[in-house]
Amino acid sequence: MSGAAGKDPAKIALRPMLAADGPVLAALFRAAIAELTGEDYDEEQQEAWIAAADDEDAFAARLAGLLTVVALSEGEPVGFVSLKGDEHIEFLYVRPDAAGTGVGAALAGAVEALAKARGKRALTVDASDTALGFFQHRGYEAQRRNMVPRADTWLGNTSMKKTLGEGR
């Protein structure tokens, strides 16, 4: 796993989640939170958030119950996005060594195009404080601030919405 994973967006391949992806995506989820969210969330908050993937089978089942797309670079998963009900981004995580390389943009673009193709007029997300700027850059607008209970702590996020207009 090189630090160059995903640097060329043309080399990012997207495919549906496979049953065998569960453990890899759970590890990616945990690593992304542990390594990328430290400026916005304290250790207790990160641990509570990461705990959502402690039961890898349940985590994989949750992803399988959504429309989950996996980004690959050199055949290895470097990110994933899950769409709930054609209108809500439930998960969007990128492997830490692929952050900032276009993987997240490719995944977001894929679900935005899919939602639009399915006749949806808008897409929503509950963006972590870490991902807020990413979604703002993509045209999502803040709707409300949320405090979400996880274990014995609270995590802040922001509900955001993007109108899927013509030519976007």
C-alpha positions as CSV (number, residue, x, y, z in Angstrom):
1,M,0.0,0.0,0.0
2,S,1.9,3.0,-1.2
3,G,1.2,6.6,-0.3
4,A,0.5,7.2,-3.9
5,A,-2.7,5.3,-3.9
6,G,-5.3,7.0,-6.1
7,K,-3.1,10.0,-7.1
8,D,-4.3,9.7,-10.7
9,P,-8.1,9.9,-10.6
10,A,-8.1,8.1,-14.0
11,K,-6.7,5.1,-12.3
12,I,-9.6,4.8,-9.8
13,A,-12.0,2.1,-10.6
14,L,-15.5,1.9,-9.1
15,R,-17.5,-1.3,-8.5
16,P,-20.3,-2.5,-6.3
17,M,-19.4,-3.9,-2.9
18,L,-18.8,-7.7,-2.8
19,A,-19.5,-9.9,0.1
20,A,-15.8,-10.5,0.6
21,D,-15.2,-6.7,1.1
22,G,-16.7,-6.5,4.6
23,P,-13.5,-6.9,6.7
24,V,-11.5,-4.7,4.4
25,L,-14.1,-1.9,4.4
26,A,-14.4,-2.2,8.2
27,A,-10.6,-1.8,8.6
28,L,-10.7,1.2,6.1
29,F,-13.5,2.8,8.1
30,R,-11.6,2.4,11.4
31,A,-8.4,3.7,9.9
32,A,-10.0,6.7,8.3
33,I,-11.6,7.8,11.6
34,A,-8.5,7.1,13.6
35,E,-6.1,8.9,11.3
36,L,-8.1,11.6,9.6
37,T,-10.5,13.0,12.2
38,G,-8.2,13.9,15.1
39,E,-8.3,17.6,14.6
40,D,-12.1,17.6,14.9
41,Y,-12.9,14.8,17.4
42,D,-11.2,13.8,20.6
43,E,-10.0,10.2,21.3
44,E,-13.1,9.2,23.2
45,Q,-15.3,10.4,20.3
46,Q,-13.1,8.6,17.7
47,E,-13.3,5.3,19.7
48,A,-17.1,5.5,20.0
49,W,-17.4,6.2,16.3
50,I,-14.9,3.4,15.4
51,A,-16.9,1.0,17.5
52,A,-19.6,0.9,14.8
53,A,-17.3,-1.5,12.9
54,D,-16.3,-3.7,15.9
55,D,-18.7,-6.4,14.8
56,E,-17.4,-6.8,11.2
57,D,-20.2,-9.1,10.1
58,A,-22.9,-6.6,11.3
59,F,-21.0,-3.7,9.7
60,A,-20.7,-5.7,6.4
61,A,-24.4,-6.5,6.6
62,R,-25.2,-2.8,7.1
63,L,-23.2,-1.9,4.0
64,A,-24.7,-4.7,2.0
65,G,-28.2,-3.4,2.9
66,L,-27.3,-0.1,1.2
67,L,-26.1,0.7,-2.3
68,T,-22.4,0.5,-1.6
69,V,-19.7,1.4,-4.2
70,V,-16.1,0.6,-3.6
71,A,-13.2,2.6,-5.1
72,L,-10.1,0.6,-6.2
73,S,-6.6,1.7,-6.9
74,E,-4.3,-0.9,-8.3
75,G,-6.9,-3.5,-7.4
76,E,-7.1,-2.5,-3.7
77,P,-10.1,-0.8,-2.0
78,V,-9.1,2.8,-1.2
79,G,-12.6,4.1,-0.3
80,F,-16.3,3.4,-0.3
81,V,-19.6,5.3,-0.4
82,S,-23.0,4.0,0.6
83,L,-26.3,5.5,-0.6
84,K,-29.5,5.0,1.5
85,G,-32.8,5.2,-0.4
86,D,-31.3,6.9,-3.5
87,E,-31.2,10.2,-1.6
88,H,-28.9,10.1,1.4
89,I,-25.1,9.4,1.6
90,E,-24.8,7.2,4.7
91,F,-21.1,6.5,4.5
92,L,-18.2,8.0,2.5
93,Y,-14.7,7.0,3.7
94,V,-11.3,7.1,2.1
95,R,-8.2,5.1,3.2
96,P,-5.9,7.6,4.9
97,D,-3.1,7.2,2.4
98,A,-5.5,8.0,-0.4
99,A,-7.1,11.1,1.2
100,G,-6.9,14.2,-1.0
101,T,-6.2,12.2,-4.1
102,G,-9.6,12.3,-5.8
103,V,-11.0,9.1,-4.4
104,G,-13.7,10.9,-2.3
105,A,-14.6,13.1,-5.3
106,A,-15.0,10.0,-7.6
107,L,-17.2,8.3,-5.0
108,A,-19.3,11.4,-4.4
109,G,-19.6,12.0,-8.1
110,A,-20.8,8.5,-8.7
111,V,-23.6,8.6,-6.2
112,E,-24.6,12.1,-7.2
113,A,-24.9,10.9,-10.8
114,L,-26.8,7.8,-9.8
115,A,-29.3,9.7,-7.7
116,K,-29.9,12.2,-10.5
117,A,-30.3,9.3,-13.0
118,R,-32.9,7.8,-10.7
119,G,-34.9,11.1,-10.8
120,K,-33.9,12.5,-7.5
121,R,-33.7,16.2,-7.2
122,A,-31.4,16.4,-4.2
123,L,-28.9,14.4,-2.2
124,T,-28.3,14.7,1.6
125,V,-25.5,13.8,3.9
126,D,-24.8,14.1,7.6
127,A,-21.2,15.3,7.3
128,S,-18.7,15.0,10.0
129,D,-16.8,18.1,11.0
130,T,-13.8,16.6,9.1
131,A,-15.8,16.2,5.9
132,L,-17.7,19.4,6.1
133,G,-15.4,21.4,3.7
134,F,-15.3,18.5,1.2
135,F,-19.1,18.5,0.9
136,Q,-19.3,22.3,0.8
137,H,-16.8,22.3,-2.0
138,R,-19.1,20.0,-3.9
139,G,-22.1,22.3,-3.6
140,Y,-23.8,20.9,-0.5
141,E,-25.4,23.5,1.8
142,A,-25.6,23.2,5.6
143,Q,-29.2,22.6,6.8
144,R,-28.8,22.0,10.6
145,R,-26.3,21.0,13.2
146,N,-26.7,17.7,15.0
147,M,-25.3,16.0,18.1
148,V,-25.4,12.2,17.8
149,P,-25.0,9.9,20.8
150,R,-22.4,7.2,20.5
151,A,-21.6,5.1,23.5
152,D,-21.0,7.5,26.4
153,T,-20.2,10.5,24.2
154,W,-21.7,12.8,21.6
155,L,-20.4,13.5,18.0
156,G,-21.3,16.6,16.1
157,N,-22.2,16.6,12.4
158,T,-24.0,18.8,10.0
159,S,-27.0,17.8,7.8
160,M,-26.3,19.0,4.3
161,K,-28.2,19.0,1.0
162,K,-27.2,19.4,-2.6
163,T,-29.7,20.2,-5.3
164,L,-29.0,18.0,-8.3
165,G,-29.8,20.4,-11.1
166,E,-29.1,20.2,-14.8
167,G,-25.4,20.1,-15.7
168,R,-24.1,19.4,-12.3
